[in-house]
Amino acid sequence: MNCIIIDDDSTIRLQIREFCKLIGDINVLEEFSNPLEAFSFLKNHEIDLLFLDVNLPNLSGIDFINNYNINSKIIMITADASHAATVFGNNLIVDYITKPITLTRFVVAINKLNQKKKEEDKNNNETANEKSLFVTVDKKLIRIHYNEIDFVEANGDYVNFYLDKKTICVYSTLKKVKNKIQNHNFIQVHRSYIVNTNKIDEIEDTTIVIKNKTIPVSRIQRPVLLEKLNLL
């Protein structure tokens, strides 16, 4: 995993770097004494783990977490254990190590990190399994995962599921599909179409494009669709 170190004590930074080498699977990309410089680095680089000192110049470690969008796991480093209660409510914070740091305590923190990642991976897999539905085709039940669906089109007494690599025709109505897919990524944009917003390539006035397929958008649904999108 890739990490960075933010600590104004060069001895601590060197110690953490050496401990990471001993453990073997932690790659230190960069180290910083100034949290503002670290923020500039994080805007252009993705990391898995942040070693963060609480008492930093210009900006405390706690303020750094509260004011910037940090996506990585965090192991806090400080000489003052009284801060622990302040930051442990944050789900990104895995552990809180007080100085001086020992290898034994460092390994405990990394083990907590690995355990947390395993639990999250397990939960993500279980959630992914739940995000699907079964449809009847030729007297067989076929599982369709939500993330496979580009869009669903009404076709008389049937609906067509346009998936990543194929199209499945099912005897049903668009209303039933809408009620079944309880997922915020899906929206009915027209009386005949439900789309996966993650699959939209282009939007222009009253149409959207998904994989070269132009889909109409009703003027009533257009503002609802735009509200769901991550617009810049």
N, C-alpha and C positions, 0 to 999 in steps of 0.2 A: 504494500500500500504506500501511497505517496503522502508525505507530510511536510509541514513547515514548522519552524520554531520561532516564537515571538517572546523574547526575554531580554531585558537590558543588561543582564549579567552574562558576560562572555564565557565565564567559567561554567555556568549552568548550561549554556547553549552547547558548549563542547561536550559536556558530560552527557546530555541527552543524545547528541549525535553519536557518541561512542556506544551508548546503551542500545541505540537503534541498530548499529552495526553488529553488536553481539547477538541480538535477537534474530537478525538476518532477513526478515521480510518487510522491513520498514525502510523506505527510501526517502531521505531528507532532501527535498528539492532546494530549499533555501532557508536561511535564518535571518532574523531581523531584531534589532534593538528598538526600532521605532515602529509602533503599530500602524501609523499612517502609511509608511512605506510598504508594509505588509498588505494593507488594503489594496494598494495599487497593483501589487503582484496578484492578489486573489481575483481581481477583475478579469485577468487574462489567463488564469491557470486554475485547473480543477485539482483539488486535493481530497484525500480521504480522512486525514487527521490533522488537527492543529494542537500543538503544545503551546499553551498560552499563560504567560505570567499575569498575575492580577495587578501588581504594582508596577506600572509602566510610565514613562515620561509622556507628557502631552495628553494621553488618554489611557484610562485604566482598562485592564482586561475585561472587567464587567461592562464598562461603557462600550468597549469595542464590540462585545457580543450584542448588546442591546441596540446599538445604532447602525450596525452593518448587517447585511444579509449573509450570514454564515451558514453554509450548507453541510460542512464537514462535521465529523465527530470532534469533540474537544476534550483534552485532558488539561485541567487547570494546574498551574504551578505557582506556589506562593510560600512566603515565610510566615504568613499569618493565617492560621487555620480558622479564625473567626469568620472568614468570608464564605466558608463552605455552605452555610445555610442559605446565603443570599442567592447563590447560583445553581443549587442542585435542583431547582424546579424546572430548569431548562433541559429538555429531552436530549439535546445534542451533547450535553456534558456527561461524559462517561465516568470520570473520576476526578479526584482533587488531591494532588500530592503536595505535601509540605516540604520545604527545604530544611536541612540538606537532603538531597535525593539519594536513596540507596538503590542498588540494582534490584534487590529483592522487592522493594516497594514499586519500582518501575515495572517489573514483570507482572505484579498483581494488577496494575492498571491496564496493561496490555491484554491480560487475560480477560479482564472485565469488558474491554473493547471487543475482543473476538467473540465473547459470549453474547454480547448485545447484538452484534452483526448476525450471528447465527439465528437468534430469536427473531430479528427483523426479517431475515430471508425466509424463515419458516412462515411467518405471518403473511409476507408478501405472496408466497406460493399458495397459501390457503386462500387468500383473497382472490388471486388470479383464477383459481379453480372455481370460485363462486361466480365469477363474471362470465357466465356462459348460459346458454339455453339450449334445450333440445327441441328439434323440429321433426315432424313425421314426413318422410319421403319414401314412397314405394313400400309402405308398411314397415319401414325401418326408422328407428330413432337416431338422429344424427346430432351430435353436439356442435354448436356454433359458438366460438369464443367471441366476446364483444369486440376485442381488438382486431379480429379478422374482418369485421363488417365495415365496408366503405359507405354504403347507404342501402336503404330498403325502399323498394318501389311498389306501389299498389298496382295490381293488374287484374281488374275484374274481381272474381272470387278468390284470387290468389295474390300472393306477394312474392316478389323476387328479392332475395338476399344477394347483394353484390359483395362478394368477399375478395380477399387478396388475390386469389388465383382461380376462382370459379364463381358461378352463379347458381344459387339453389332456389327452385320454385316450390312454394309451400301453399297448401290450401289454408288460407287464413285471411284476416283483414288487417289493415294498417293500424286500426284502433287496438286490436289485441296485441300486436307487436309493441306498440307504444306503451301499453300498460305493463307488458312483461319486462321490457328493457328499462329497469330503474337505474339509470346511469346518467350522470350529469353531462357526459360527452355527447349524448344523442339528443337531437332536437328535430321536431317535425317542422320543416321549413315551407311545406306546401301540402295541400290535401292529399297528394299522392306520394310524398317523399318524406322519409326520415333519414337524416344524415349523421355520420360520425364526425364531429367537429375537428377531431384530430387528423382527419383525412382530407380536409379541404385544401386545395391548392391555390385557388383564386376566387375572389368575389368581385362582381361587377354589377352595380345597380341591383337588378332583380334576378340575377343568376349566380350560381356558384359552379366551380369546376372541380371535379374529383377524378383524377386519372383520365383526363380528356373527355369525360362525360359531363355535359352541361345540364344542370339541374335548376329548375325554376324555384324562385323564392318569392312567397307572397309578400306584399308590402306590409301587411300586418306583422308577419313573422320576422322581417328583416331587422328591426331594432332589437328584437329578442335575441336573434342570432348574434348580432354585433356585441351585445352585452356579455355573451358567453365567451367571446374570443379574447385572446390576449393581445389587445391592440396597443401599438406604440404611439 
